[in-house]
Amino acid sequence: MIASTPRGQQHPVTVTSHGERVDVIFRGALYSSMARALEEQLQDPRLRGARLWVFDMRALERIDLVCAYALLRAASGVNAPSVVVSHPNRRVQRTLHHAGLHAVATFDV
């Protein structure tokens, strides 16, 4: 089991790995200044063997388009795992849709 959060600042994303499944739990708000840290978390070499990523967004209030594109890049890379977006609110879901995440992920609303 791997759990990670960025050092030095409280980041609204927690990544936990359970073998072939990775749970990415979002809370609060994601702004463009957090996009790089978000991408670095999702590119952690320890997550490469996962076949399923679950983006749990039930506690995410807001995400800006820059971070939504970061999620799209992570979910559509070479050998990318299957992605399920779980419980986004309408505002978050709309932003993810604008970024195109619906083309590579399944939404469980």
PLY file of the C-alpha trace (Angstrom):
ply
format ascii 1.0
element vertex 109
property float x
property float y
property float z
element edge 108
property int vertex1
property int vertex2
end_header
0.00 0.00 0.00
1.38 3.37 -1.06
0.07 6.66 0.23
1.54 9.96 -0.83
0.99 13.66 -0.38
3.35 16.38 -1.53
5.98 17.56 0.94
5.85 21.02 2.44
2.24 21.93 1.70
-1.18 20.53 2.36
-2.38 19.31 -1.02
-6.02 18.41 -1.58
-5.11 15.07 -3.21
-4.23 11.79 -1.54
-3.02 8.84 -3.62
-3.27 5.33 -2.22
-2.20 2.20 -4.07
-3.56 -1.29 -3.44
-1.74 -3.51 -5.94
-3.50 -3.08 -9.27
-5.87 -0.38 -7.98
-5.03 3.23 -7.19
-7.44 5.45 -5.27
-6.98 9.18 -5.82
-9.03 11.10 -3.27
-9.70 14.76 -3.98
-10.99 17.36 -1.50
-11.42 21.11 -1.38
-10.40 22.89 -4.57
-7.75 22.39 -7.24
-6.27 25.51 -8.81
-3.83 25.89 -11.69
-0.94 26.50 -9.29
-1.40 22.90 -8.08
-1.37 21.24 -11.52
2.34 20.44 -11.60
2.28 18.81 -8.15
-0.82 16.85 -9.17
0.87 15.53 -12.32
4.00 14.60 -10.37
1.91 12.63 -7.88
0.19 10.70 -10.66
3.51 9.97 -12.41
5.00 8.32 -9.34
6.81 5.18 -10.58
5.21 3.14 -7.79
1.81 3.59 -9.48
2.82 2.18 -12.87
1.57 -1.36 -12.27
-1.98 -0.26 -11.56
-4.73 -1.34 -13.94
-7.48 0.79 -12.39
-7.46 4.33 -11.04
-10.47 5.57 -9.11
-10.72 9.36 -8.86
-12.92 9.87 -5.78
-14.25 13.42 -6.13
-17.11 13.41 -3.63
-15.31 16.02 -1.45
-13.96 18.12 -4.34
-15.74 21.45 -4.54
-13.94 22.98 -7.52
-11.35 22.14 -10.16
-10.01 24.55 -12.72
-9.43 23.65 -16.35
-5.63 23.44 -16.01
-5.93 20.69 -13.40
-8.62 18.95 -15.43
-6.20 18.82 -18.37
-3.54 17.42 -16.03
-5.93 14.59 -15.13
-6.66 14.02 -18.83
-2.93 13.73 -19.60
-2.46 11.23 -16.78
-5.48 9.18 -17.86
-4.62 9.09 -21.55
-0.90 8.36 -21.51
0.75 5.30 -22.99
-0.24 2.19 -20.99
-2.65 4.30 -18.96
-4.91 2.35 -16.60
-8.70 2.37 -16.73
-10.06 5.43 -14.92
-13.32 5.77 -13.02
-14.38 9.23 -11.83
-16.54 8.75 -8.76
-19.14 11.21 -7.43
-18.10 14.56 -8.95
-20.48 17.44 -8.32
-22.03 19.12 -11.37
-19.52 21.95 -11.46
-16.55 19.58 -11.31
-18.13 17.20 -13.82
-18.71 20.06 -16.27
-15.07 21.17 -16.05
-13.81 17.61 -16.55
-16.12 17.26 -19.54
-14.78 20.52 -21.05
-11.27 19.13 -20.72
-12.29 15.91 -22.50
-11.83 13.48 -19.62
-15.13 11.80 -20.50
-13.41 10.39 -23.62
-10.98 8.27 -21.58
-12.75 7.75 -18.25
-15.98 6.30 -16.95
-18.09 8.54 -14.74
-19.90 7.10 -11.72
-22.15 9.93 -10.56
0 1
1 2
2 3
3 4
4 5
5 6
6 7
7 8
8 9
9 10
10 11
11 12
12 13
13 14
14 15
15 16
16 17
17 18
18 19
19 20
20 21
21 22
22 23
23 24
24 25
25 26
26 27
27 28
28 29
29 30
30 31
31 32
32 33
33 34
34 35
35 36
36 37
37 38
38 39
39 40
40 41
41 42
42 43
43 44
44 45
45 46
46 47
47 48
48 49
49 50
50 51
51 52
52 53
53 54
54 55
55 56
56 57
57 58
58 59
59 60
60 61
61 62
62 63
63 64
64 65
65 66
66 67
67 68
68 69
69 70
70 71
71 72
72 73
73 74
74 75
75 76
76 77
77 78
78 79
79 80
80 81
81 82
82 83
83 84
84 85
85 86
86 87
87 88
88 89
89 90
90 91
91 92
92 93
93 94
94 95
95 96
96 97
97 98
98 99
99 100
100 101
101 102
102 103
103 104
104 105
105 106
106 107
107 108
